Amino acid sequence: MSEDRNSRQTYKSGFVTLIGRPNVGKSTLMNRLIGQKIAITSNKPQTTRNRIQTVYTCEQGQIVFLDTPGIHKAKNKLGDYMVHVAVRSLEEVDVILWLVEPSDYIGAGDQHIIEQLKRVKTPVILVINKIDKVKKEAVYAFIDTYRKAFDFQEIVPLSALKGTNTEELVQCIFKYLPYGEAFYDEDTVTDQPMRQIVAELIREKALRLLEEEIPHGVAVTIEGMKEKGKICHINATIICERESHKGIIIGKGGQMLKKIGSAARTEIEHMLEMQVNLELWVKVKKDWRDSDFLLKNFGYNPKDISGSE
């Protein structure tokens, strides 16, 4: 990035976190804004497990997005970790984007989020997502309901899936960012290691193809990732909690594992812009979601649970 562009008084940069209940479309929105697939998206709640930093850079400035796990009631150590990270991120950013689905009723889950927001001084922009699924007139009623519940800096109705109003959202964000130099080079899209993104892509395909058969007890580790010539060779392991789950993931005659591998490989090739040879294995590690050691082993950071720096 040129020094001239960075040093101008008009250049803004800052951190923005996306919060909301599971499956309101946080990852879809982030992928839409960045223009590349970074965050895992699936119809299952709690699919975003780590705080994913993605970077949006334009002439106006730079926005660094933190995509947090959904705020929900914790059921195990993994759940504790996800909730802790989501709440802590509210205090560390310049702007909070709160994503909700179109509704004129604020349920207990969203009331819980409002209580959390009242405790911080960070500007909050309410994003009403999925407006492509409702009538235009109904959106005004939704805005009115939320406006009465909390003093938002801005309210932006949009469709992350279709891209409706996403540019307007970017302009709203820049309004509240401080002036300052960029944090990352302009060609940086994410600070996640490539292995982690590949693991998340494989996990996304597994969740999507297995649908309701396997709960969230699936993690993916990358055992090896090497480029040889024009081919990237990847060895990955899908971790599940039970032997019965292992059988479902592999499928009859290995068919399900082949499907997962094929779907993941296509997307990884698109991302890496090269041919990929993907080998998938399945292992059982009982109750890995309640083990600190295994959580750390699968890429979840214990310091994000304890709150220590």
N, C-alpha and C positions, 0 to 999 in steps of 0.2 A: 504494500500500500504506500502511495507517495506521501512524503513528509508534509508536502503542501496541503494535501487533502486532510490529513490528520490534525494539522495545527490550526486550521480555520476555526474561528469562533462559532461557526454554525454547526460543527460536527458534534453529534451526540452519541453516547454509548452507555449501556447499562444492562442490568440483569432483570429478567422477567420470569416469574414462575407461573406455571399453569396448574390450577387446582380444580377439584371437582370430584363428585362421587364417581365410582367405577363406571366405565363405559359411556361417559357423556361425550367422548370424541376428542380428548386431549391430544392423544398421539396422532390422530388423523389431522387435526388442525396444525400441529407442528410440522408434520410431513408436508402438508399443503403449503405452508409459509416458506419452508426451506426449499421445497421443490425436489427433495430426494427422500427416499424412505429411510428413516433413522430409527423411529420408535416403533415398537411392535404393536400391531393392531389386530384385534380379534374380538369376536362377540362375547367372549367370556370376561367377566369382571376381573380386576387385579392382574391385567396382563403386563402392565408397566412396572417393573420391579426396581430398577436402579434409577437414580436421578440422571437423566440423560441431558447433557449439555449440547445444544445445537446453536449454530451461529447464523444470523441473518445479517448480511452486509449490503448496503446500498450507498448512493451518494450522500444521503442525509446522515447516515451514521450506522451503528452496529447494535443489534439486539442479541443478547445471549439468553437463550431460553433454557430453563430447567423444567423438564417434564417430570412431575412427581407422581408417585403411586397414588391411587385414589384414597381419600380419607374415609375410613370405614372402621367398624369395630374389629379389633384384633382377635384372632382365634389361636394363634401360635406365635413362635418367635419371629417367623418370617412376617407375619401380620403386624407384630409390634414394630418391627424394623420399618415396614412400609409406612405405617401411620406416623411414626416418629420423624422420619425424613420429610414427610409431607408438611407436618406442622412446623418443623424447624425452619424450613425453607421460606416461610412467610416473613421471617425477620431479617433475612439476608439479602433481599432483593430491592430493586427500585420500584417495580410495579408488580401487582398481583393480577393475573387474569383468572377470573372464576367462571368456569364453564358450567352451564346448566342446560337441561333439555327444555323445550317449550312446555310450560305448564302454568296455570293460574293458581296452583296449590303448592305451598312450600312444605314439604314433608319433614319428618324428624331428622333425616340425614342432612338435609340442607340447612335446617335450623342449627344443627351442630356446627356446620361450617360458618354460619353467620356469627355464632358465639366466638369462634376462633378469630374471625376477622375483626371483631370489635376490640380484641386485645392488642392489635398491632396498628402502627401509624402509617404503614405503607399504603399508597394510593391503590384502590381496587377498581378494576374495569370488569363489569359483568358482561359476559359473552353468552348470548342465548343461541345455542347451536341447533342444527337440524331444522332450520326454518323452512327448508324445502319440503318438510313432511306435514306442514300445517297451512291453513289459509292465512293470507296476509293480514286480514282484519284482526285475527286472533292474537297476533304478535303484540299489538298495542295493549291488550289486556294482560299479557304475561309481563310486559315491561312495567306496567302500573303496579302489579302485585309485588314485584321485587323492589321497586323504587320505595314502596312504603316500608319495607322490611330493613333496608340498610341504605346509608348515604354513599352511593357509588359515584366515583368521579365521572364515569362514562358508562353507558349501556349500549352494546353493539349486537344487534341480531345478525346472524350469518349462517351460512352452510359451509362447513369445512370440507364436506364431501364434494360439493359442486363448485366451491371457490367463491360463492356469493358474499360480497362485503368484506372479504379478507384484507383487501388493500386499505379499506377504511379503518380496519382494526390496527394495521401497522401505523397509520398516521396518528391514531389515538395514543398508541404506546409512546411514540416519539415525543408527544406533547409533554410527557411526564418524566422523560429521561434527562439526566444531567448532561451538560456539555463536557466533552472530554475525548481523549484519544481512543482508538480502537483497542480492544483487548487481544484480538486475533488477527492474523493476516486475512486479506479479503477472500482468499480462496479456501479458507477453513470452513468446513461445514459442521464438524463435530469434534469434540475432544475425546470421544470414546475410542479405545483401541479397536482396530479393525477386527480382531478376533472376537471381541465382545459383540460387535454388530452382526457378525456372521452367526454367532451362537444365538442371538436374539431372533434372527431371521429363521433359523432352523426351528427354534421353539415356537415361533408364530405359526409356521406351517403345521407343526405337530398339533398345536391347540386347535387350529382351524379344521384340520382333517379328522381329528379324533372326536370333535364336537363334544357331546355330553359324556362320552365313555370314560374319559380320564379327567379327574379334577385338576386343581392347579399344581399338584405334586409332580411337576415335570421341570427339570432343569437341563441345560445343555452345556457341556464343556468341550472345548476344542483341544484335542490332544496334540495335533500337529497341523501346521499350515506353512507349506513351502512352495515357492515358485520354481519350476524346472522348465526352462525353455519358455514356451508360450502357454504352459498349463500350470494352474495353481492346484496343488494336491492338498486336500483338507481331510483330516481324520477327526470325527466328532462322536461324542457319546451322549445319548439321551438318558438321563437319570430319572427313574421313577421310584415309587415307594413300595410297590408290591409286585410279587411274581405274576399275579393275575393281570396287572397293568402291563407288564413286559410282554405278555402274550398278545394283548390287544394292540400294542404299539407295533409289534412285528407283523401281526396279521397272518391270515392263512397263506402258507407258502411264502411268507415274507412280503406279501403284496402291500400292506399298509406302510411298512418301512420304506419300500421302493417309492411309493407315492410321495411320502414326506420328503425323501431325498431328491426326487425329481423336481418337485415344486420349489424346494429350497435352492437347488443348484441353479435353476433358471434365473432366480432373482439375484443370487450371489454373482453369477456371470454378468448380469446386467450392471450390477454395482461396481465390480472389479474391472469390467470391460476386457475380460479375457476368459478363455476356456477353463472350466473347473472340473476336477475329478473329486467327487465327494463320497467318502466312505462313512457310513453310519453304523454305530453299535448301540446296544441297549443294555443298561446295567440297573440292578436294583440296590438302592441304599435306603433302608427302612427309616422312616421318620426324619428324613434329611431337613425338613423345614423347622424342626425343633432342636437342631444341633448347631451350636455356634461354630464349631469347627467346620462342619460341612457347608454352612451358609457362607463362611469366608472362602472356602474352597471353590464355591460356585460363583464367586465374584461379588458377593454382598459384603459391604464394608462394616465391620463391627463398630467402628468409631462413629458411624452414623446412628447407631442404636444408643450408644452411651452418651452421645452429645459432646464427647471430648474432641478437641481439635487435633 
